[in-house]
Amino acid sequence: MNQAMASAVTNNARILLVVTGKPPKMTEKAGASRRGAIRGEIGHWLETGPHAHQIASVRIAHPRHGGDGALYVILRRKK
């Protein structure tokens, strides 16, 4: 992830599509707090990672780009 973010910044990309995987279907046994490893840690990584200062916002992807299983990471413009 760090390498992809660094490459995007170097190439002046504005949006990264990060595929985290779909959340599990809600079942009585699973509970609301159960998530995959990537999905569970992506928010923390984006806030505290080495490129956090270059992120303008994070949004859920459009359904044709993965919907709940993916995120758009919008990068800040270079000044």
Secondary structure, DSSP 8 states (H G I E B T S, - for coil): -HHHHHHHHHTT--EEEEE--------TTT-TT---HHHHHHHHHHHHSTTGGGEEEEEE--GGGTGGGEEEEEE----
